[in-house]
Amino acid sequence: MPLSRLLIWILGLSFIFGLMIWLVHSIYRLYLTISWTAPLLANLLLLLLVALLGLLIAAFVYYFQLYPAKKSRQKAQQRRPVAKLPEQKTEAAEEALKALRKQVKQVQDRVAQQALLSRSREIEANLARGELQVVVFGTGSAGKTSLVNAIIGQMVGNVEATMGTTQVGETYRLKLRGLEREILITDTPGILEPGIAGTQREQLARQLATQADLLLFVVDNDLRQSEYEPLQTLAEIGKRSLLVFNKTDLYTDEEREIILTKLRARVRDFIKAADVVAIAANPQPFQLESGAIVEPEPEIIPLIKRLAAVLRAEGEDLIADNILLQSQRLGEEARQIIDRQRRQQADKIIERYQWIGAGVIAVTPLPVVDMLATAAVNAQMVVEIGRVYGCELNSDRGKELALSLGKTLVSLGVVKGAVELLARALQFQIATYLVGKVIQGVTAAYLTRIAGKSFVEYFRHDQDWGDGGITEVVQRQFQLNRRDEFVKAFVKDAIARVVKPIAETLETEREEELVELSEDDWR
């Protein structure tokens, strides 16, 4: 404690103790004066004196206990480590990469798996290396390369104001004072260029932009809608951006302020006003009255200051956020590949069971059409589809799910609708005498397909039928599988797999009967 504060504290206590002694002495004299004439009042004064002394003692004890406690809490708070958000985000990024590697191992296509693994290693290397990736993005004539030249301080490309100056993404290294990490600045091809080559370069530019830790979006006027849309899209996926208004030397001060105001208003939902910066990366030379030509220096100090401020304050977060974003995007790509491979495996299972069931039921028709729904939904098929999606079901659970879906098929009228639909399609494709014999078998195959596709949706969503329940899923699958083009293809397949074998069997039986009749007649 400082000496001045200690002296004030001692003087304050001395004054308080002096007041206490004076108060006690005064009450004591008053007590002696009235004790002979009013003993009761004197006793009350004595009681008041005792209570006052007790209150003062309690106050001092409380104060001296509380003050050290406050000090200790303050010290504890000072000693307590403060959680650093960047470190947490980095850990989250590392966990995301681990999860991604496990996910990629599920991809069965070796070519796709190796491509995903290669990209995941690149993301992991970026996290370990920790360089800040700044990507310069915009139209071909906005002055992106001129901006890079001005920042780097040396010529790194053709800076003529022509479309398509930068053909591929070119990266340069930069070190900012006060920033430990090295900065990689990538100059991208321009967007919105005509022709096939321009479109291809734009795709490369967009890909590089999505990989940036920080984006410098360069314009030379107010944002056009064609520029606003890619900027907004990049902001929506989480890209941190600075909007750079370049070529301000071509405008008057009044025009410059008007354009800046418009830019800030248009992007205010996803870019802060402080992140909209006006510069002149490659100002045009001008002639003095004396005839001398003056080539102005680039005016990019506002951008350099803002860039440095953002990278110093948010650099660690930007790297971790970008790693998380890249991991999520790659993870989503892996999920789509795995989903496609699972659908293909499930489709093979469905096709196998639909034609097995069709053949059995066509040979031995069921007496009650309602039983067709239950027969069409094979419990073993449910178990196998579940296994494809990593859900191990026992036979009892498979039967339970099959029965539930079979009842739904009947209650929704899908069985009746399927019979009518396929009867109409078959009557124009095969002989009339065969329709009655094969209609149940073909319908069984059709219902098995609807059931199997419904179960695929159930397992894809982690054994959940969704908000609309099993009814909505079954109805949607029925609608998808009743389209004319599908029904025609299905009936054609059914004729080859079900109708022709039955027709051949019937023909063979007729020939055998004729032979037997001929033998009887001969005898």
Helices and strands as residue ranges (DSSP letters): H 3-34, H 39-79, H 85-104, H 110-129, E 132-138, H 144-152, E 170-174, E 183-187, H 195-210, E 214-219, H 225-236, E 241-245, G 248-250, H 253-266, G 273-275, E 276-278, E 286-287, E 293-294, H 301-363, H 371-376, H 379-388, H 395-411, H 414-427, H 432-460, H 469-480, H 484-494, I 495-499, H 500-522
